[in-house]
């Protein structure tokens, strides 16, 4: 983990200066977050390393540069933003630079590899566990072996000091003397961090505040202010040396908000500026006050200019919205005129069925026009991305030219120093005639000067190597950006060609439908329809991997979880499955446009980089909206550890391996049934489709270890599916503890035993909730005597596995692993409420039961289903479920006792009565 203390140049005007911050690198987004301290939950901001370049300045030839003095370096971001950071020593600076270079190189190469496969996640570096991670390798695909070798040659090997790394969090922050070390812009963040530390006892009410990039980068310096800031820093050093008694402390935020009274007055900006001038000395000239008034006037003008700019942007947005409204109205007028013309000219003497057919074709034309507009929007977005990439390439070329000029200047300085060094060596090797004290003194000075020149020469050589490596990496990244641009252009061309082909075929089909030819011969429309169906059923394959990026197919053979999207046997089912997959793809694309959920997750995970995650309302709401694919492994593991912490603390290290070893070596009564069910677990998932699949062996190990831990349960059909879903995102041991969480923590006792007592009780509780939450639907089922628990029993037993589409399944599991079994009741009721109106239309028991068997596979909108489960069904108290479980448990036990008494009476009668001796019970027949 790359983290440690650095000083960041921030602020404006008299408040500008270096402040000590705690920096943490996030490999998921290649961001360098900075905090006030290691224990702060909220970051003050971030620096985008993926699109940045690095540089630093070697000290002047006349200044000594020992290795233990602070060394500053610059991070050049997009748009000309420059962040100036200062390390405690030159060694730390070199270490930070080489590590940031390496992280940027790894992230950009991984990003290039991920974008060549549309099925991978946009952040491939975050995958850590589970079978799904095997489909998203995080290995670096080097585009140029010679560039990699050159990088290794130019690398500067160095080791960090105590101020870098996780151990630095226990070290005190380095003190930096400065005239003013205060930031007005960060007041809100400081207040939130202070209040969060005061509310540590009340974790349920803790919420992170989400920051946008605009708020985070307020303190980043502009290129115009860099020279003034460096001059101001030199001036402060001289002032600090001359007035040691008046030096301020280096606290980045000197006020303690936990101790000040409630009515304490906030210090004004002019008061702090005045106090800073009094501290730095009383020799301020009147010209400085004049410049202060001028700065005030300039700031007022800037505020007015900014307000006018904001008003101008608002007016531009209003103009665009009005133009869009005019366009929509024009389109509506054209469609109404067309309908009027169509009705007046063609409706006379035309049969009704032909009119309906024409209306249908008109609707299809409108749908195709809408699709064309969507594709045009996608075309515009791709063109905008191409423009952005070209701008970025231009910026990189400018940075490359600047670096080349810098290297040329450094080379000239190196040559000059080399000549001075040779002259000094020649002068020192010349024989001295007389030995006296003035000659010895001059010789010592020459030796000191020689040592200083050698140090400077070594520094310039190191800087030269670093800048050469930076140029090499930036050139490689520029080539990768150009290659990405070409690939996007090719993809856009392929999509446009595909759209033209489809539109042409549909126009031919519509023309044929408009003027049908009544003959026994096969019409061209049938050929077109046949060709369209064949094209629609084609799945994306990996036969030609070099062309996989350019294929416009939106549905692949397997989804990101490994489930088969289109079956192979039934042609009709193929078409339905393909249509369902396209609808899911459309929903996921529309959800990806709304980036608010993703930004919230990124900000929340950034706030937990320096602290442990804990239960809170904010995290619960995020999980209910769905965990992103790239973070699900981490969050699932945390949820499982949260529930089984008391079990894991009481076990010895290697507990899972010891259970597995005992189950393999000793006789296990459950092993035979486990082997029979392995290949029947998830046959439509590629990770469990064959005996040699990696998931089959892991599934066997987890089930055997659990059967050895729980001999009373051993193995029950249904446990295999629970483990199979867990293994997609967790490793073997974590999946084992996930099964322990479900069976021993979430579900009541006897839920997975031979009698399935707990499962029967939950079905009765669910019936009560149906009559309360959905009374119309419950009465409908009672009227036609439909026992819907025959369908819902499997929902509860395996938590909806193989009952809903995969996207909805994993969102249900997200909330289930965090909140517990109440989520199953919520989503079971939500599924019925989602299709309540459709079920009420059915008027016989056979059609109702047939519809209930497959209706959940047609529910695709996860957002709507989640809103029903966690919004429309409230209130949903857990105490009510517990009370009803207790009530129905007693009733079921009494019924089982009566059944057992009837069975014993039957056995006694069979022994005494000769006529009934041939009768056998169901249990005896099974045995």
N, C-alpha and C positions, 0 to 999 in steps of 0.2 A: 504494500500500500504506500503510494507516494504521498507524503504529507510532511509538514514541518512549518517552522516559523520563517516568514519573510517580511520585509517592510515594503509597503506599497505607497507610491506617491499619489496623493489624492487631495481634493479640496480646491478652492479657487481663491485668488487674491491673497490677503494676509493670512488666511487659514490654510494655505497650501503647504504641505510638508509630508514627510515619510511617517507612516504609522505602522506599528507592528501588528501583523495579522497572522492567523493560523490558516494555512492553505492545504486543501485536500483535493487530489485529482480523482475525478469520476470517470472510469473507463467506459461507462455505458454511452455517454454523449461526448466524451473527450472534452470535458469542461474542467477548469481549475477553479473550484469554489474557494472563497475566502471568508473566514469567520472572525469575530472579535477575539475569540479564544477557543481552545480545544473542547470545552464543555458547552458551548453555545449551540442551541438547536437550530437557529435560523441563520442561513448564510447572508452576508452583506451584499454579495454579488458573485459574478463568475466571469471567467475569461475563456473564450472559445479557442481552444488550442488547435483544433482540426484545420481551421482556416487562418492560422497565425504564422508569422515568421519571427525569428529571434536574432538579436544582435547585441553587442556590448562594446564599450570603448576601452581601449587600452590607456592607462595613465600616460601623461605626457613624459617626454624623455627626461625632463629635468626634475620630475617628482619621483620620489621613492615609492615603491609598490610592494611592501611586504605582504606575505600571504595571509596574515591575521587581521587585515583591515577590511571593512565592509566593501563589497563590490556590487555595482548596480548593472542590471541588464534590462533590455527593452523587449516587449512582446508587441509586435505590430499586428493589429487585427484588421478585419475588413472595414472599409470606409475610412481609412486613415486613423483609426483609433489606436493609441499607443499607451500601453500600461508599463510604467517604470517600476521595477521590483529591485530590491536590494537584499542581498544575502549577507550573513554575518561575516563570512570569510570568502576569499576567492575560491577556495576549494569547494565550499557549498554552492557557489554560483556555477562552477563548472559541472558539478553533479546534477543540479537542477536542469541546466541547459541540455545535457546529454540525455537525461531521462525524459524530458518533455519532447525532445526530438524523436526519441524512440517510440514514445506513446503516440505521437502524431503519425509516424510512419506506419505503425501497426494498425491504428484505427482506419487510416485512409485506405490501406491495402485491403483490410477486411471489408470496408464499405464498398470498394470496387467489386470484390468477389461476391458480396451479397446482392448487389444490384444486377448482377448477371443472372440471378435466379429469382424470379418473381415470387417464389413460394417461401423464401427465407424472410426472417424478421429484419426490420431496418436497423436493429442494433445487435449484430451477431455476437459481440463480445460478451454479452450478459448471460448466455446460456451456460448452465453449470451442471445440471443433473437431469436424469431421466432419459427415456428412449427417444423422446422428441428432440433432445439435444443432439442425438447422433445424426439427425437430418440437417443440422445447421453447424457444420464444423467451424471452429474458430481459428483454424490455421491460417497463417499469412501466405497469400499467394504472391510470391515475388514476381513482378512483371519483367525484371531485368536482372539477370544473375551478375552481370558485370557491375551494375550499380550497387548491388548488395555487397560485392567484394570491396568496391571502393569505399563504401560506408564503413566497413569494418577496418579498413586501413586508416581512414581519417578519424576514427573514433578516439576520443581522449579518455583514457582509463583514469578514474578517480573514485575515491570512496567518501561517503558522507560523514559528517561530524555528528555530535550529539543533538544538534538542532534540526535534524532531518530524520524522519521515520516516526513510527508510532511511539517509540520510547521518548520522543521529544515532548509528548503531551504532558509528561510528569515533570519536565524541566520548567523553570520560570521563564517567562517571556523576556527576550533580550531588551535591554533598556536603550532607547535612542534619545539623546538630548536634542530638543528642538524648542524654538521660541513658542510656538503654539501647536498643540497636538489635540485638536478638537474638530469634530465634523458636525456641522449643522444638518447636512442632508441626511445623516444616518440617525437622527433622533428617534424616528419611529421604530426602526429596527432595534436600537438599544433599549427602548422602553419595552418592546415585546419580549426581548431576551430576558430582561430583568424580571418582568412579570411572570414569564414561564418558569423561571427558577424559584419564584415565590409560591407558585401553585403546584409544586411537585407532589403534594399530598392528594390533590384532586385530579386524577389522571383522566377521568371521564370527560371533563370539561376543557381539556387542553386541545387547542386547534392551532395548526400552522397557518400562517398567512402566506398566500401565494403571490410571488413577485413576478412581474413581467420583466423582460430583458431591458425595456426602457428604464424601469425604475432601478434596476441593478447597475446599470452602466452610467449613472449620473455623475459618479466621481471619477470616471476615467478621463485622463488628461487629453487635450487636443494637441496636435503637433505644433500649433502656434505657441502654446504655453511652455513647451519643454525647455527652451533656452532660458526663458525668464525664471523657471523653477530651479534650474541648475545654478544660475547666478545667485538666486535668493538663498539656496542651500549653502553656497560658499560664504556668502555674507553672514549667514547665521553661525557658521562655524567660527569665523573670526570674532563675532560678537560674544559667542559662548566662551571662547578662550579669554576674552578681556573682562568678562563679568561672570566669574564662576559663582559668586554668591547669589546672583539674581537668576540663576538657571532654573527653568521649570522642569517638573517631572514629565516622564514620557508616557503617562497613561493615555490610552487612546480615547477614553471617555471618563473624565475626572469626577463626574457626579455620581453619587450612589443613590439611585432612585428607590432602593429599598428602605432608605433611612430618612430621606428628606421629608418634612411635614407635608400634609396634603395641600396647604395653601402657599407653598413656597413659590416665589416668583421666578419665572424662567429668565435666565440672563439674556439681555438683548444683544444683538449683533454689534451695535456701536459701543456698548459697554465692554464687550470682550476685545474689540479692536483697540479701544482706549487703554484697557488694562495691559494688553500685549505691548503697546507702545511704551507704557510706563515701565514695564519689566525690562524691555530691551535697552532702555536708556532714555534720558531726558534731553538728549541733544538733537531732537527732531527739528528740522528746519521748516519755515512757513511754506516752502514749496511742496513739502510732503502733504500738508493739509489741503493745499490747493488741488493736488493730484487726487486726494481722497474725494473732494467735492466733485471733481471731474468724473471720477469713477462712478460716483453715485448717479450723476446725470446720465452717463453712458448706460448704466444698468437700467434706469427708468426707460430710456429709449429702446433698449433691447426688449424689455417687457412689453412695451407698446407694439414693437415690431412682431414679437411672437404672437400676441393676441390677434393682430391683423392677419398674420399667416394662418392661425387657427380658423378665423372667420372665413378666410378665402377657401381653405380646404373644405369647410362645412358647406359653403355655397357650391363648390364643385361637386360635392357628393349629392346635394339636392338637385343640381342640374342633371347629373347622370340618372338619378331615380326618375326625374320627370321624363327624360328621353326614353327610358325603359317603359314607363307607363304609356307614352304615346305609341311606342312600337306595339305593345300588347293591344291597345285599342284599335290600331290599324289592322292588326291581324284578325281581331274579332269582327271588324266591319267587313273585311274581305271574305271571311268564312260565312257570315250571314248573307252577303250578296250572292255568294256561290250557292248557298242552300235555296235562296229565293229563285235564282235562275234555274236551278236543278228541279225544283218543285213545279215551276210553271211550264217548263219545256218537256220534261220527261215523264211526269206523273200521269199524263193523259193516256188512258188505254193500256197502261202497263200493269201486269198482274202484281198482286200484293207481295208474293214471295220474292219476285224479282226486285221490288223496291227495298224489301228488308235486306236482300243480299247486297244491293248497292250501298245502302246505309252502312252495312258492316264494312264494306271495302273503303268507304269514306273514313270510317273510324280507324281502319288500318293505315290509311294514308296519313291521317293526323298523327298516329303513333310513330310512323316512320319519320315524319317531319320533326317531331319532338326528339326522336333519337338522333336525327341529323344535327339538330341544334346542340344536343349534349356533346356530340362528337366534335362539333365546331368549337365549343367551349374548351374541350380537352385539347384541341389543336392549339387554341390561343394560349392555354397554360403551358403547353410544351414549348411553344415559340418563346414565351416569356422566360421559361427556364433556360432555353438556349441563349437568349440575350444575357441573362445573368451569368451564365457560364463564360460567355465571351468577355463580359466585363471583368470577371474574376481572373481570366487568363491575361487580360491586359494589365491588371494590377500586379499579377505575379511577374509579368515581363518587366514592369517598372521597378519592382523590388529587386529583380535579378540585375537590372542595369545599375541600380544604386549600389548593390553589393559588389558588383564587378569594379565600379569606380572606387569603392572603399578598399577593396583588396589591392588595386593598383597603387593607391596612395600608401597603404601599409607596406607594400613591397618596396616602394621608394624609401620609406623611413628605415626599413630593415637594411637596405643597401647602404644608406648613410651611416647607420649605427655600425654596420660591419666594417666600413672604412675607418671610422673612429676607433673601433676595437683593434684593428690591425695597426693603426698608428700608435695607439697606447702600448701594444705589445712590443713594437719596434723600439719605442722610447724606453721602455722598461728593460729591454735586453741590452741596450748600449752600456759600455763600461763607464763607471763613474771614477773620476780621478781622486778626489779627496773626500773623505767621509767626515761630514760635520753635521750639526743638528739641523740647520735649515734644509739641507739636501735630504736628510732622513724624513723630515716632516712632509716635504713635497712628494717623496716616494710613497709615503703612506696614503696621502691624498689621491695619488694616481691609482694606487691599488684599490682604494675604496670606489673611485670612479669606475675602474675596470669591473669590479664586482657588480656595481649598479647597472652598467651597460650590459653585462652578461644576463642579469635578471630581466632587463627590459627586452633583450633579444629573445630570450626564452618565452617571455609573455607574448611577444608579437608572433612567434612561430606557432604557439598554441592558438592564438586568435586566428591566425591564417588557416590553420587546419580546421577550426570550427566553422569559419565562414565558407571555406571550400565545401565542407560537408553540407552546410545549409544550402548552398547554391545547388549542389547535386540533388538533394532531396526535393527542393522546390522545383527543379527542372523535371524530375520524375513525376511529381504530383501534377505539374502542369500537363505533361503528356497524358497522364491518366484522365485528367479533366477533359482534354480534347477527345480522347477515345470515348469517354462517356457521352460527350456531345454527339459524336458520330453515331453511336449506338442508339441514342434517343431519336436522332433524325431518321435512321433506318427503321426503327420501330414505328414512328409516326407514318412514314411512307407505306409500310406494310399494312397498318391499320386503315389508312385511307384507301388503299387498293382493295382491301377486303370489303370495306363499306361500299365501294362502287360496284363490286361484283354482286353483293347481296341486294343492293338497291335495284340493279339491272334485272335480276331474277324476279324480284317482287313486282316490278313494273310489267314484265312480260306476263306474270301470273294474273295481275289485276286486269290487264288488257284482255286476256283470254276469258276471264270471268265476266267481264263487261259484255263481250260479244261471243257467247259460247257457240261452239260448232256441234250440232246434233248429228252425230254419226257413230257407227259402231267401231270405227277405227280409234286407236288410242290418240287422244289429243295431246298437243304440246304441253298443256297445263299439267298433265299427269307426270310427264318427264321432269318438268321443273319442280313439282312437289317432291317427287322421288329424290331428285338431286339435293334439294334443300334439306330433306330429312337425313340423307347420308352425311351431308356436311355438318349438320347439327349434332350427330351422334359421334363424330370424331373426337377422341380425347387426346390431349397433349401427351406425347410419348417422348422418351429420351433416346430415340434411335439416332438422331443427328444432333448431338449436344452443341455443336458449333452454331446451329441455327435455332437453338431453343430460345434465345433471347428475342428473336425477331418474330416468333409465332404469335399470332393475334388471338389464340384460343384463350378464353377466360376461365375455363374449367379444366383442371388437371385430373389425372387418374386417381390421385389420392389427395385428401386435404392435408392441412398442416399437422393434424393429429395422427395421420396414418390411416384414416378410415377411407374405404373405397367410396368414391362419389357416384359412380355409375355402375350398376350390376352388369354381369356379362351374359346372362342367360336369356331373359325375357326382353324382346324388342320394345314392347309397349311400356314395360317398367323402365327400360332404359330412357325412353323419351321423357317420362314423368320425372325420373331422377335427375336427368339433365336440366329440365326446367326448374326443379327445386334448387339445384346447385347454382343455376344462373340467378335465381331470386336471392339466394344467400350471398352470392358475390356482389350483387347490386346493393344489398343492405350494408354489407361490410364496407364497400366503397363510399357510400353516403355517410356512414359513421366515421370513416377516416377523415372526411373533410372537416368534421367538427373536432378540433384538436383540444377542446377544453379538458376532456377527461385525461388525455395523455399528458397535458401540461400539469394537471393537478397531481398525477402520479409521480412525474419527474420531480416536481417541487417537494412533494412529501418525502420521497426517498432521499432527496438532497438534504432535507432537514434532519434525517436520521443518520447521516454519515458520521456524526460525532456523538451519537447517543443510541441506545437500544430502542427498538420498536416496542410499543406498549399499546394495550387496548384503549381505544378512545372513539368518540362519536365520529370524528373525521375519518379515521381508518375504516370504520364500519360502513360509512356511506360510500367510500371509494370502492371497497370490496363488493358491495351490492351492485354498483354500476359495472362490475367486471374487472378482473385483474388482466392487464395487458399480457399478451402471449410471452413477451420476453422477460417479464417479472414473476410469472406464475410459479416457477420452481422455487424461488426464494421465499415467496409469501406462503406457499403451501407448507414448506418445511418449518417456517416460523410458527404457523398455526398448529401444526402437529406437536411441535415441541412445547407449545404453550399448554396444551391439554394433557400431555403425558409426562410433564416434568416430574411429578411426584413418583411415577413409576420408574422413570429412568434414573432418578437420584438414588433409588433403593437397589439398583442392579449394579453388577460389577462390569468393568470394561470388557468388551468382547462378548457381551451377553447374547447377541443375535447369532454370532458365529458358533457359540457353544450349543445353542438350541438346535441350529441346523446340523451340526456334527452329530449330536445325539439322535436326531430324527433320521439321519442317513445310516448310521451304524447300527442302531437298535431296531427291533421290530415295531413298526408303526401301523396301527390298524387303519389309519386314514389314507395311507399312501396309495392304495389301490384305486380308491375313488378319485383321488386327486389326479392320478395319471389318466383316468378315463375322461376327465373334464377339461384337461389342459387345452386340447385343440378345439373344444366346443366353446371356449370362453368368448373370444371375439374373432370369429373367422373372417369378418370383413375388415379387419385391421392388419396391415402388412407386418406389424411387429409380432403378431401371434398367428400368422396364417399357415406356417409350416413347422414341423418338428425341429428344424434347425434354426428357427428364428431366435434372436437373442432374447426376446421377451418371454419365450416359453421357459427357458432355464431359470430366469429370474423369478417368474411366476411360481414355478415348482419350489424353489428355495424358500420363498416367503410363506407359502401355504404350509409346507412341512414344518418350518420353525414355529408358526402359529399353532399348528395342531399339537406340537409338543408342549407349548406353553399352556394351552387350554385343552386338556384331555377330555373335559366334560363336553365341550363342543366338538373337538376334533376337526371335522370338516363338514361344512354345510354348503349345498349348492347355492350360489349367490356370492359367497366369499371370493370366489375366483374372479368375478367381474369387478368387485370392489378393488381388489389388488391390481388387476390389469389397468384400470383407470389411473390408480395412484402411481404405477410404475412409468407411466408416460411422462411424468414430470419429477419423479423422485427416484433415488437410488434404492437398492434392495432393503437396506436397514431402515431407511426413512419410510419406505412403503410398508414395512412390517409394523412400525410404530403407528402409521396411519390406520392400519387395520385394527390395531389395539385401541386406538382412539374411537373408532366407529363402534366396535363390538363392546368394549368394556367401559367406555366413558359416555358416549352419546346414547346408545340404545339401551332399553331396559333389559333386565336379566331374562333369560329364556327366549331372547329374540331370534337367535340362530341355533337353538337346540332342536332336538328331534320333534318335540311337540309344537314348536313355533308359537309358543304361548304369547310372547310379547307382540309378535306380528298380528295375531288375531285380535288382540286388545286394541292395537292402533287402528285397525280397520273399523272397529266399532266407534272409536273416538272420532275417526274421520266422518263416519255417517252422521254423528251428532253435529259436527261442524258444518257439514253440507246442509243439514236442515236449518241451521242458524244463519249461515252466510249466503247460501243460494237456495232459498225456500222454493222458488218456482221450479227449478231444475230437480230438486229432490222430490217434490210432489209428482213431477212428470215421470221420474223413474219408478216411483211407487205405484202410479196409475197403471203402467204397463208391466209391472213386476220384473224390472230389470235389476239384477244384482251387479252393480258396477264395481263392487269390491273384488270381483274376479279379475278385473283389469288393474285396479289400483294396488292390489296385494304385491305385485311384482315391482311397482314403482317404489314402494317403501322398502322392500327387501334389498334391492340393489341400487337404490338412489337414482332412479330414472335411466340407468344404463340400457341402451338399445330401445328406449321408449321415445326419446326426443332427438332432434338433430344435434350434431356434435357441438356447435357453437353454443346453443342453449344449455346443453348438458354440462359443459365446463363452467359456465357462469353460475349454474345451480350449485356445482361442487365448490366454487369459490366461497359462496355465502355459507354453505353447509359446513365446511371445515372451520369457519370462523365462529358461526353462531350456534351450530348444533342442529338437532333433529327437528326443531320447530320450523326450519326452512322447508323441510319436506312437506309438511302440512300446508304451508303457504303456497308453494308452487303447485301442489296437487289441486288445491282449490282454484288457483289462478288458471290452470289449463282448462278446467271445466268452464270457468267464467269467460275465458277467451272465446270459446265456441258455444256459449250458452244459447244464443239465438238460433244457431244452426241445428243444435240438438233438439230444441223445442219444436222445430218444424217437422221432425220425424214422428210418425203416428202409429208405429207398430214395433213390437219388442225385437223382432229379428233385425229390422233395419237399424234400430238404435244400437243393438249390441254389435252389429257389423261395423257401424260407424265408430264406435268407441275403440275398436281394435286398432285402428290406424290413424285416428284424427290427430294425435299428437305429432305425427311426422309432418303434417302440413302446417304446423305453427312455426313460423320462421322469424318473426319480429321479436328478438330477445328484449329489446328496450320496452316495448309495450307490455310484454309478459311480466317483466320485472316491476314495472309501474303498477300493474294490477296486484302482484304478490305483496309488495311492500307499501302500497298506497291505498288502493281501493278496499283491501280486506282488513284494514285497521279499524278498531283496536284488536290486537292479537296477543293476549297475555299468556305467558308460559305457565302461570299458576293454574289457569283454567285447564290446560292440557294435562298437567300433572294430576289434578283432582279427578278428571274424567278417566284417566288411566287407572287410578286407584279404584274407582267405582267399578269399571268394567272388568278389571282384573279379578275382583272377588266374584263377579257373576260368572266369568269364564271358568274359574276354578271350581265353583259349585257345579257347573254343567259337566266339567270333566270328571268330578267325583261321582255324579249320577251315572255318567256313562261307564265308569269303572265298575260301579255297583251292578249295573245291567250286565256287563261282561262277566262278572263273577257268577251272577245268577245263571247266565247262559251256560257257563262251564259246568256248574253243579248239575243243572238239568241234563246236560249231555252225558254226564257220568252216570246218572241214575236212570235215565230213560233210554231204552234200547233203540227206539226209533230215531233219536236225534244224535246217535253216536257218529254217524257219517258226516254230520255238519261240521264245518271248520270256520274259524274266524278269519278276518282280513289279515291280521298280524301273522297267524299261522300260515296262511297262503303265501305271504311275502317271504317268510323264512324257509 
